[in-house]
Amino acid sequence: MLQNSSNYKSTIGILTSGGDCPGLNAAIRAIVKPAVNKYDMKVFGILDGFRGLVENRTIDLTDASVSGILTMGGTVLGTSRDKPTKMSMGGEKMDMTPVILENIKKMGLDCLVCLGGGGTQKNAFHLYKNGGVNVLTLPKTIDNDIAKTDITFGFDTAMQIATEAIDRLHSTASSHQRVMVCEVMGHKAGWLALGAGIAGGADVILIPEIPYTMDAIAKTITERRKRGKRFSIVVVAEGAVSQQEVSMEYEEKETKKKELLKKLKKADLPVIEEPLSNRIARKIEKLTGLETRVTTLGHIQRGGVPSAADRLLATQLGAAAARFLAEKKYNVMVGIQNRKAVAVNIEEVAGMKKLVSPNDPLVLTVRSSGASMGDC
Ligand code: F6P
C-alpha cells in the first residue's frame, strides 16, 4: 500500500499495544489534533498493535475521527500483545520484523508512535535499534511500572476502581465478621495494590516487592479481632510472593513442579493451579479460624471511562508528543517528571522497571498507620 504523503511536512503512524487502559483515546486525540491542524502531518492509525503493522491494516486519523473520543475507555485503534520478533502466524511464532520494516517504508513513515507499557517500550526500542525506525513512545499502563516517568496514564483510573471495590467490601465484611481478600492487578509491581490499599483503608497490603509470611498476616488479623474489630481487609497484588517463595529451597521445588506441569501439559492432562488469593484466603482461615472470602477484580480495573487525572496526563503527554514530532525529536519516550512532559531516550526506558522501594513513602505510611505489609 503505497501512500502519497508528499504534501505533508511529515508522516506518522500511531499504534496502541499491550493491555488497554483508560486514557489511550485521550492521548491519541491529543497527538492527532495538533499533528494535523498545527503541524501539517499525515497521521495513520495502525490497528491492533504491531499485528496491524504486519497486516497493513491502517486508518486515516483526522481531526474529525478523533472528535468525541476523549472520555472513551479502551482504544479506538484496538490493541494486541503481539511482539514484532515473536508473532504468532498460523500457529507458529515468527520474527515479523522484516515485514514491519517493509510496511513502514511503504507507508513513508517518518516516525512510528507507540502507546504502550513495558513490553511496548522494548518492542519500539527493537525497531529503532535493529531496524533504524524512528520511534516515539508514550507510557500507558495501569501497573505504573515504567521507568523515567513519575506516573503512567491508566493508573489513576484503575486505582480509583480498586479503591471503590475495597470500600464496598468493608460493609459486607463487617456485617458477616469476615476477612476479605481482594486481589488487584499490577503484574510484577505493587503500585496499584499499595495505592488502592491505602486509599481503601486495607489492614494488610501484599506487594511483590515485599515478600510476605502467612504468620505475619495471621498475626495482624488475630490482633485486630482481639481488639474487637469485626472484619479485616487484605489487599493482594497479583504478583505478590511469600518469603518462602523467594528462598533457594523453594526455587528448587518450583523447578521440579514446572517440569511436572510441562509433562502433564504434553500428555494433555488438565493442570489446575490454585489462584494466589484463594491460596492466601485458605491459609488465613486455617491460621485464624475466621471465615474468609475472595474477590478478584481482574479486568474491571482496565475498563470504562478514564478519570479526570488520567485524561489530563494523557492529554499533556500527547500534546508534548506532537510537539516533539514536529521538532523531529525521535527515539524518545515522552514521560512526566515534576509535572513537566519530558523526552527521555528510549534506551533508558526499554527493559527497565519502576518498582516500589521498601522505603517508599507510601510503604512507610502503611506501617505508621498500624496496617501491615505482611512481612512482620
Ligand atoms: O499490564 C496491564 C495488566 O492489566 C497487568 O496488570 C496484568 O497482569 C495483565 O495486564 C493482564 O493481561 P491480559 O489482559 O492480557 O490478561
Residues whose N, C-alpha, C, O or C-beta is under 5 A from the ligand:
A	BS01	F6P	G19 D143 M185 G186 H187
